[in-house]
Amino acid sequence: MATSRNGLTQEDIRALVRGTDEDERATAAHKICRSIDQRPLSDPLTPQERAAAHEILRVMAADAAESVRRALAVTLKSSPVLPRDVALKLARDVEAVAVPVLNFSPAFTDADLAELVRQGTGVRQAAIAYRPELSQTVTTALADYGVEEALRIACANDNADFSEAALLKTLERFPHSDAVKTSVGYRAALPLVVAERLTQVAGEALREHLQVHYGVAAGPADELAADAAERATVDLAEQAAAVDDASAFAAHLAQTGRLTASLLLRTLAQGNIRFFEHGVAQLAGVPHPRTWMMIHDAGPLGLRAIYERAGLPARLFPAFRAGVDTYRSVHFEGAVLDREKFRERMIQRFLTQHQGASREDLEYLLERLDAAGAPAAAAERAANAA
């Protein structure tokens, strides 16, 4: 290996291999690692030189002195020249040696990192959680095996790719950890089911954040917890109209007992027909295409038949009938209405023919109508003042 071209001498290698002084070997290790890592692209290592360099690194990784092994780990923590077998050896070393490579080394595969999470201490799991990027393979392992601090760090890392299931598992494992809930809640993006789950357990500050970013309605301080949770769910279900997972979201609510008649009526009255269809399909145990045909059947029997199969209250059927009829009439004008105007028109017309809706549902819809009209009123006041 022609080390002299980069200022590395045979004396440096001899100091590493034969030196009796620990500090001398650590210094030589640092110099050798820098020389290998900083080799210019215009003068790459030959295959023979690379093989020789890797052997030198293996000698360092086996050195009895922690300072030598740490010099190797710190100097080459982000380097592509560190062989995978050496990186794995360092990852299983004492924490002072392991943490730098666990934080940064590109030598590991996703399977390596997942296994290191499963076998590792909390400190090692936290080091992996800090990595610049984490795949779902790794975050799933963290969700299953990680300590609280590791998951707090990973969930706060927006370059960590979490599946919906992994985030839900995290919340399930640490239901009383405000730190974990906050890290999940402040991620750049959340699956709707996870955001909905958080609204049930979030503290005041996090609920305010969810209100801003997910449209969660903030009720009075003395509002019943169940009603507040349902209002939050309605606002998240409203967002489900714009994405592809309305069916999965409805299924989740059904499994957790929150797919209620009141929730379906409120979403229908706001024009969220897609979520209403999927919700009824879930409760009825009927595929969505068939449910859609029965709901939108022009005759008098289709909606009633699927409604009764879903087990929804008979007393509310007139209100649901009015909601579907209102949707049809407003939808006919949809070409000239944007989404917010459509929703506002839906609520206005529904409120004039509610036919059996509960007082709580009507009050909620009035609040939504008032909230929708607030920006327009403010604009009108500003125009008049000008």
C-alpha positions in Angstrom: 0.0 0.0 0.0 1.6 3.2 -1.2 0.8 5.2 1.9 3.5 7.8 1.5 1.5 9.7 -1.1 -0.8 11.0 1.6 1.8 11.6 4.3 1.3 8.2 5.8 4.6 6.4 6.5 5.6 2.8 7.3 6.5 4.1 10.8 2.9 5.0 11.4 1.8 1.5 10.6 4.6 0.0 12.8 3.5 2.4 15.6 0.0 1.0 15.3 1.0 -2.7 15.1 4.0 -2.8 17.4 3.7 0.2 19.6 3.5 -0.5 23.4 2.2 2.9 24.3 -1.6 3.2 24.1 -1.6 6.9 23.2 1.0 6.3 20.5 -1.2 3.6 18.9 -4.3 5.8 19.1 -2.5 8.7 17.4 -1.2 6.3 14.7 -4.7 4.9 14.3 -6.2 8.4 13.8 -3.6 9.3 11.3 -4.0 6.1 9.3 -7.8 6.4 9.2 -7.6 10.0 8.0 -5.2 9.1 5.3 -7.4 6.3 4.1 -10.6 8.4 4.3 -9.2 11.5 2.6 -7.6 9.7 -0.4 -8.5 12.0 -3.3 -11.0 10.9 -6.0 -8.3 11.5 -8.6 -6.1 8.9 -6.9 -8.3 6.1 -5.7 -7.1 3.0 -3.9 -6.3 0.1 -6.1 -8.1 -3.2 -5.2 -4.9 -4.4 -3.6 -4.4 -1.2 -1.6 -8.1 -1.3 -0.5 -7.7 -4.9 0.7 -4.6 -3.8 2.7 -6.4 -0.8 4.1 -9.2 -3.0 5.3 -6.8 -5.4 7.0 -5.3 -2.4 8.8 -8.7 -1.3 10.0 -9.5 -4.8 11.2 -6.2 -4.7 13.3 -7.4 -1.5 14.9 -10.9 -2.9 15.6 -9.2 -5.8 17.5 -6.8 -3.6 19.5 -6.9 -4.1 23.2 -6.9 -0.4 23.8 -10.3 1.3 23.8 -8.7 4.6 22.7 -7.4 2.9 19.5 -10.8 1.5 18.7 -12.5 4.8 19.5 -10.1 6.6 17.2 -11.1 4.3 14.4 -14.8 4.7 15.2 -14.8 8.5 15.5 -12.5 9.1 12.5 -14.4 6.8 10.1 -17.9 7.1 11.6 -19.4 8.6 8.3 -16.9 7.1 5.8 -17.9 4.7 3.0 -14.4 3.1 3.3 -15.3 1.4 6.6 -16.0 -2.3 5.8 -19.3 -3.7 7.0 -17.7 -6.4 9.2 -15.6 -3.8 11.0 -18.6 -1.5 11.5 -20.6 -4.4 13.0 -17.7 -5.3 15.3 -17.5 -1.7 16.5 -21.3 -1.5 16.9 -21.0 -4.3 19.4 -18.1 -2.8 21.3 -18.4 -0.6 24.4 -20.7 2.3 24.0 -18.0 4.9 23.6 -16.8 3.0 20.5 -20.2 1.9 19.2 -22.2 5.2 19.4 -20.3 7.1 16.6 -20.7 4.4 14.0 -24.3 3.6 15.1 -25.1 7.3 14.6 -23.7 7.7 11.1 -22.0 4.8 9.4 -23.3 3.9 5.9 -21.8 0.5 6.2 -24.9 -1.1 7.8 -27.8 -2.6 6.0 -31.4 -1.9 7.2 -31.5 -5.5 8.5 -28.2 -4.9 10.4 -29.7 -1.9 12.1 -33.0 -3.6 12.9 -31.0 -6.5 14.5 -28.8 -4.0 16.5 -32.0 -2.4 17.8 -33.4 -5.7 18.9 -30.1 -6.7 20.7 -29.0 -3.3 21.8 -29.2 -1.3 25.0 -31.2 1.9 25.2 -28.1 4.0 24.5 -27.4 2.1 21.3 -31.0 2.3 20.2 -31.0 6.0 20.8 -27.8 6.3 18.7 -29.6 4.5 15.8 -32.6 6.7 16.3 -30.5 9.8 15.6 -29.3 8.6 12.2 -29.8 11.0 9.3 -32.3 8.5 7.7 -34.2 5.5 9.0 -36.2 3.1 6.9 -39.5 1.5 7.9 -37.5 -1.7 8.6 -35.6 0.1 11.3 -38.4 2.2 12.7 -40.6 -0.9 13.0 -37.9 -2.6 15.1 -37.7 0.6 17.2 -41.4 0.6 17.7 -41.3 -3.1 18.8 -38.2 -3.1 20.9 -37.0 0.5 21.5 -36.9 2.1 24.9 -38.9 5.3 25.5 -36.0 7.7 24.9 -35.1 6.0 21.6 -38.6 6.3 20.3 -38.8 9.9 21.4 -35.7 10.6 19.4 -36.8 8.6 16.4 -40.3 10.1 16.2 -38.8 13.6 16.4 -36.6 12.6 13.4 -38.7 13.6 10.3 -36.2 11.6 8.2 -37.3 8.5 10.0 -39.9 6.7 7.8 -42.6 5.3 10.2 -45.5 3.2 9.0 -48.9 3.9 10.5 -48.7 0.6 12.4 -45.3 1.5 13.9 -46.6 4.9 15.1 -49.7 3.3 16.6 -47.5 0.6 18.3 -45.3 3.4 19.8 -48.3 5.2 21.3 -49.6 1.8 22.6 -46.4 0.9 24.3 -45.9 4.3 25.9 -49.4 5.6 26.6 -48.3 7.8 29.5 -45.2 9.4 27.9 -45.9 13.0 27.1 -42.5 13.1 25.4 -43.3 10.3 23.0 -46.8 11.7 22.3 -45.3 15.2 21.6 -42.6 13.8 19.3 -45.3 11.9 17.3 -47.7 14.8 17.2 -45.1 17.3 15.9 -43.9 15.1 13.0 -44.1 16.9 9.7 -46.9 14.6 8.5 -49.1 12.1 10.3 -51.4 9.4 9.0 -55.0 10.3 9.8 -55.6 7.3 12.1 -52.5 8.3 14.2 -53.6 11.9 14.4 -57.1 10.8 15.4 -55.6 8.5 18.1 -53.5 11.4 19.5 -56.5 13.6 19.9 -57.8 11.2 22.4 -54.7 11.3 24.6 -53.0 14.6 23.9 -52.3 17.3 26.5 -53.5 20.9 26.0 -50.4 22.2 24.1 -50.4 19.2 21.7 -54.1 19.5 21.2 -53.7 23.1 20.2 -51.0 22.0 17.7 -53.3 19.4 16.3 -56.0 22.0 16.1 -53.8 24.3 13.9 -52.4 21.6 11.7 -55.3 19.1 11.5 -58.4 21.2 12.0 -59.2 19.7 15.4 -62.0 21.6 17.0 -61.2 23.1 20.4 -64.3 23.0 22.7 -65.0 24.8 26.0 -63.0 23.7 29.0 -66.0 22.0 30.6 -67.0 20.2 27.4 -67.5 16.4 28.0 -64.4 14.5 26.9 -66.4 12.1 24.8 -68.0 14.9 22.8 -64.7 16.7 22.4 -63.1 13.5 21.1 -65.9 13.0 18.6 -65.7 16.5 17.4 -61.9 16.0 16.8 -62.7 12.8 14.9 -65.2 14.5 12.7 -62.7 17.1 11.7 -60.1 14.4 10.9 -62.8 12.4 8.9 -63.4 15.6 6.9 -59.7 15.5 5.8 -60.1 11.9 4.9 -62.3 13.0 2.0 -59.2 14.3 0.2 -57.1 11.1 0.5 -57.3 7.5 -0.4 -57.6 5.9 3.0 -61.2 6.8 4.0 -62.0 3.0 4.1 -59.1 2.3 6.5 -59.9 5.3 8.6 -63.6 4.2 8.9 -62.4 0.6 9.7 -60.2 2.0 12.5 -63.0 4.0 14.0 -65.3 1.0 13.8 -62.8 -1.2 15.6 -62.4 1.3 18.4 -66.1 1.9 18.8 -66.1 5.5 17.6 -67.9 5.1 14.3 -71.1 6.5 15.7 -74.4 7.6 14.1 -73.8 11.1 15.3 -70.3 11.2 13.7 -71.7 9.9 10.4 -74.5 12.4 10.4 -72.2 15.3 11.1 -69.8 14.3 8.3 -72.7 13.8 5.9 -74.2 17.2 6.7 -70.8 18.8 5.8 -70.8 17.1 2.4 -68.3 14.5 3.2 -70.2 11.8 1.4 -67.2 9.6 0.7 -66.5 9.1 4.4 -70.2 8.6 5.1 -70.3 5.8 2.4 -67.3 4.0 3.8 -68.6 4.4 7.4 -71.9 2.8 6.5 -70.2 0.1 4.6 -68.1 -0.8 7.6 -71.1 -0.9 10.0 -73.2 -2.9 7.5 -70.4 -5.3 6.6 -71.2 -4.7 2.9 -68.5 -3.8 0.3 -68.2 -0.2 -0.6 -69.4 -0.4 -4.2 -72.6 -2.1 -3.2 -73.1 0.4 -0.3 -72.6 3.3 -2.8 -75.3 1.9 -5.1 -77.8 1.5 -2.2 -77.1 5.0 -0.8 -77.4 6.7 -4.1 -80.4 4.6 -5.3 -83.0 7.1 -6.6 -85.7 4.9 -5.2 -87.0 5.0 -1.6 -85.7 1.6 -0.5 -81.9 1.5 -1.1 -80.8 3.9 1.6 -83.2 2.5 4.2 -82.1 -1.0 3.6 -78.4 -0.3 4.0 -79.1 2.0 6.9 -81.0 -0.7 8.8 -78.3 -3.3 8.0 -75.7 -0.9 9.5 -77.7 -0.9 12.8 -78.1 2.9 12.8 -81.0 4.3 15.0 -84.4 4.3 13.3 -85.2 7.7 14.8 -82.4 9.3 12.9 -83.2 7.9 9.5 -85.2 11.1 8.4 -82.1 13.2 9.2 -79.8 10.9 7.1 -82.4 10.9 4.3 -82.4 14.7 4.4 -78.6 14.7 4.4 -78.4 12.5 1.3 -81.1 14.5 -0.5 -79.4 17.7 0.4 -76.1 16.4 -1.0 -77.7 15.5 -4.3 -79.3 18.9 -4.7 -76.1 20.8 -3.8 -73.9 18.5 -5.8 -76.0 19.4 -8.8 -74.7 22.9 -8.4 -71.1 21.8 -7.7 -69.7 23.1 -11.0 -69.9 26.7 -9.6 -68.9 25.9 -6.0 -65.5 25.4 -4.5 -65.1 22.9 -1.6 -65.7 25.4 1.2 -68.7 26.9 -0.5 -70.1 23.5 -1.1 -69.8 22.6 2.6 -71.3 25.8 3.7 -74.3 25.3 1.3 -74.7 21.8 2.5 -74.9 22.8 6.2 -77.2 25.7 5.5 -79.7 23.5 3.6 -79.5 20.6 6.0 -80.2 22.9 8.9 -83.5 24.0 7.3 -84.7 20.3 7.0 -82.8 18.4 9.7 -85.8 16.2 10.6 -84.8 14.5 13.7 -81.2 15.4 14.2 -80.2 15.9 17.9 -79.8 19.3 19.4 -76.1 18.6 20.0 -75.5 17.7 16.3 -77.4 20.8 15.2 -75.4 23.0 17.5 -72.2 21.5 16.2 -73.2 22.2 12.6 -74.1 25.7 13.5 -70.6 26.2 15.0 -69.1 24.8 11.8 -71.2 27.1 9.7 -70.2 30.1 11.9 -66.5 29.1 11.6 -66.8 28.8 7.8 -68.3 32.3 7.6 -65.8 34.0 9.8 -63.1 34.6 7.2 -65.6 36.0 4.7 -67.1 38.3 7.4 -63.6 39.5 8.3 -62.8 40.3 4.7 -66.1 42.2 4.3 -65.4 44.3 7.4 -61.9 45.1 6.1 -63.3 46.1 2.7 -65.9 48.4 4.4 -63.2 49.9 6.6 -61.1 50.7 3.6 
